[in-house]
Amino acid sequence: MARRFQSIVYNNKVCDAFLVTRNDGTILEFVPSVGGLYYYDFNISLKRHKDKSLQNTMMVETVEELHLNYTASELKQMDDARRLYVIMGRPSKADFLQMIKKGKLLENPVQMEDFINAERVYGKDLGVVKGKTVRIKPKRVTINTEDAVREN
């Protein structure tokens, strides 16, 4: 964290918290939990912050960040699970997990956890989303031409 942020300050005489200053000047306050570990509560931080524009913040996890939670062999198993899912013709998630669970696929190295982790990291398969999403006809836009003529 010291390399990533501008400064990290801990002064137990002022408050029992780590104050981490980011490059944009905002301060993250890490407070102790009941067990003694320090954590950052995003919701409390937003309530304390006076700038209302930050209340519309969205936290995003990238695939690269999610990869850090898994070993190289787990990532390979996830890729194998996704490859098998495509080869099987992209069945429903429940059907695919049942095939794996009941051993209906011969010589299958993929486990249920591999497919679940793959969905957690990569999201739903794009072929499934494109193939099963139906276009909804948009509502017709009506333009009142009488008002447009009066303005000119």
N, C-alpha and C positions, 0 to 999 in steps of 0.2 A: 504494500500500500504506500510505503514511503516514496517509491519511485513514481507512482502513478498520480499522487496528489501533491498539492503545494505544501501543506504542513499538517502534522498530526500533533495535537497538544493534549496532555493529560495533567491536570492539576487538581488533586483531591481536596485541596483547601477551598477551591471555588465550587466545584461540583464533582460528583463521582461519575465522570463520563469522559470518553475520548471525543475530542472535537477535531474533525477532519475538514480542512479547508480545501475546497476544490479550486481549479484554475479559474473558474468564472466568479469566484468570491463567495459562493454559497457554502454553508457550513452543515456538515452531517454530524449528528450527535449520537454516539454509540453509548447506550446506557446498560447497566448490569441487569441480567435476568435474575430470577429467584435462585437459580443454580450457580450464579456467579459469572456466567459467560456474558460478554458484551455483545449487543446487537443493535441494529439500526431499524427503528420503526418508521416506515415511510408515511403511514397515515398520521401519526402524531406530528411529524415534521411538517406536513402540509397544513395542519390546523394551526400550528404556531407561526407559519410564514405569513407575512402580511401581504405579499403580492398575490392577488387573486388569480393571475394568469397561470401560476404554477399548479393550480388545483385541477387543471385539465391535462395532467401528465399521464402518459401511458408507459408502462414498463415493457420492454421488448427483450426477449432472449434470442440471440442469434444461434444458428446451427453450430457455428464455430465455438461459441461459449458452451453450448450443451455437449459438444464433443469432449470437452475437458473433464466431464463427469464419468467418462467411460474409458476402459483400457482399449488398446489396439485390437485385441482379440474380440472384445465385445462389439466394437465397431464393425469388424469383419463379419461377425455373426448377424448383426443387424442388416448389413448389406446383403448377406445370403438370404435372410428372411424376406427382404423386399424383392429380391430377384425371383425367389420361389413363388411369391405372391403374384407377380406379373406372369410367370410361366403358367400358373394354375388358372389364369384368365380373370384375375381380380375378383374372386368371389366376395361375398359379404364378410365382414370381419368375424362375425359369429361362426359362419360356416368354415372359414379358414382355421380359426382356433380349434373348432371341433375336429377337423381333419387331423391337426397336429396332435391334439390331446388323445384321440382314440387310436392313433397310429395307423391311419388309413394310407399314409404316404410311405412307400417302401424306401429304405435306406435314406431316411430324412435326417439331416444333421440339425435342422432348425427346431428350436424350442419355442414355447409360447411366449416366454419372457423376451426373446429376441425380437419377435414381431411387435410386441407391446412397446418395448424400448424404441424400436425403429419408428413407430408412430409418434411416440413422445418427442423424439428428436427431429424427425423430418416432417411430421404432420401427415395428413391423409395423402394417399397416393393420388397424383395429379390425374392419372387416367380414370380413376374412380370418380373424382369430382367432375371432370369434363363429361364423362359418359353417362352419369346419372343425374346431372343438373338439367332441369327443364327451363327454357326461356319463358318468362312471363310477359305477356303482351303489355306494353306500357299504356297508360291511360292517354286518351287523346287530349292534346293541348288546344284549347280554343282561344282565339285572339279576337278581341272586340275591336273591329276596325273603325267604328264610329268614334271611340275615344282617341284613337291615333290621329284621325283627321282633324278633330277639334284642337289638339295640341299644336298643330302646325299652323 
